[in-house]
Amino acid sequence: MRWWCYIILDVLNDPDVFSTAMLAEIKADVHTLLTSAEDPYLEDDLYDRLTDRVIEWHIAKGGPIKREKNPQLYK
């Protein structure tokens, strides 16, 4: 999960797509996920917001981005 949080934060940290306030909200949401390992965050609001931001970014950029294969991840 932590790896995905860093990917989300890296990709969505895009001032060409999001306002300063929106970037702060994205960072706060990802921070909540990263600091809730012992007590996972289970409410839908945070996940809904991040999903919306991913879709907004995808539309603004015209599609997904290619990433190098990570051998540490298993399918």
Sine and cosine of phi, psi and omega as CSV:
sin_phi,cos_phi,sin_psi,cos_psi,sin_omega,cos_omega
0.00,0.00,-0.66,0.75,-0.05,-1.00
-0.86,0.51,-0.67,0.74,-0.02,-1.00
-0.85,0.52,-0.69,0.72,0.00,-1.00
-0.91,0.42,-0.59,0.81,0.04,-1.00
-0.87,0.49,-0.69,0.73,0.00,-1.00
-0.92,0.38,-0.59,0.81,0.06,-1.00
-0.90,0.43,-0.73,0.68,0.01,-1.00
-0.86,0.52,-0.73,0.68,-0.01,-1.00
-0.89,0.46,-0.68,0.74,-0.01,-1.00
-0.90,0.45,-0.73,0.68,-0.07,-1.00
-0.95,0.30,-0.70,0.71,-0.08,-1.00
-0.98,0.20,-0.19,0.98,0.03,-1.00
-0.97,0.23,0.94,0.35,-0.16,-0.99
-0.78,-0.62,0.99,-0.15,-0.02,-1.00
-0.93,0.38,-0.20,0.98,0.09,-1.00
-0.97,0.25,-0.34,0.94,-0.04,-1.00
-0.95,-0.31,-0.65,0.76,-0.14,-0.99
-0.89,-0.45,0.53,-0.85,0.07,-1.00
-0.94,0.33,0.22,-0.98,0.04,-1.00
-0.86,0.51,-0.67,0.75,0.01,-1.00
-0.90,0.43,-0.66,0.75,0.01,-1.00
-0.92,0.39,-0.64,0.77,0.05,-1.00
-0.88,0.47,-0.64,0.77,0.04,-1.00
-0.90,0.44,-0.64,0.77,0.02,-1.00
-0.91,0.41,-0.67,0.74,0.04,-1.00
-0.86,0.50,-0.75,0.66,0.00,-1.00
-0.88,0.48,-0.65,0.76,0.02,-1.00
-0.91,0.42,-0.67,0.74,0.01,-1.00
-0.90,0.43,-0.71,0.71,0.02,-1.00
-0.91,0.42,-0.64,0.77,0.05,-1.00
-0.86,0.51,-0.66,0.75,0.05,-1.00
-0.86,0.52,-0.69,0.72,0.03,-1.00
-0.91,0.42,-0.65,0.76,-0.03,-1.00
-0.94,0.35,-0.49,0.87,-0.05,-1.00
-0.99,-0.13,0.09,1.00,-0.03,-1.00
-0.94,-0.34,0.52,0.85,-0.04,-1.00
-0.89,0.46,-0.67,0.74,-0.01,-1.00
-0.96,0.29,-0.55,0.83,-0.03,-1.00
-0.75,-0.67,0.99,0.11,-0.13,-0.99
-0.83,0.56,0.59,-0.80,0.04,-1.00
-0.98,0.21,0.84,-0.55,-0.13,-0.99
-0.90,-0.44,-0.04,1.00,0.00,-1.00
-0.98,0.21,0.51,-0.86,-0.07,-1.00
-0.96,0.27,-0.44,0.90,-0.16,-0.99
-0.82,0.57,-0.75,0.66,-0.03,-1.00
-0.89,0.45,-0.72,0.69,0.00,-1.00
-0.92,0.40,-0.62,0.79,0.06,-1.00
-0.89,0.46,-0.70,0.72,0.01,-1.00
-0.89,0.47,-0.72,0.69,-0.01,-1.00
-0.91,0.42,-0.62,0.79,0.07,-1.00
-0.88,0.47,-0.69,0.72,0.04,-1.00
-0.87,0.49,-0.67,0.74,0.00,-1.00
-0.91,0.41,-0.63,0.78,0.03,-1.00
-0.88,0.48,-0.70,0.71,0.00,-1.00
-0.91,0.42,-0.68,0.73,0.03,-1.00
-0.88,0.48,-0.68,0.74,0.02,-1.00
-0.90,0.44,-0.71,0.71,0.00,-1.00
-0.84,0.54,-0.72,0.70,0.01,-1.00
-0.91,0.42,-0.69,0.72,-0.02,-1.00
-0.90,0.44,-0.57,0.82,-0.05,-1.00
-1.00,-0.06,-0.13,0.99,0.05,-1.00
0.98,0.22,0.36,0.93,0.08,-1.00
0.62,-0.79,-0.02,-1.00,-0.03,-1.00
-0.97,0.25,0.18,-0.98,0.09,-1.00
-0.93,-0.37,0.54,-0.84,0.05,-1.00
-0.99,0.13,0.66,-0.75,0.06,-1.00
-0.82,-0.57,0.50,-0.87,0.07,-1.00
-0.92,0.38,0.54,-0.84,0.02,-1.00
-0.91,0.42,0.74,-0.68,0.01,-1.00
-0.98,-0.22,0.94,-0.35,-0.05,-1.00
-0.91,0.41,-0.24,0.97,0.01,-1.00
-0.99,0.12,-0.17,0.99,0.03,-1.00
-0.99,-0.11,0.65,-0.76,0.00,-1.00
-0.90,-0.44,0.58,-0.81,0.05,-1.00
-1.00,-0.07,0.00,0.00,0.00,0.00
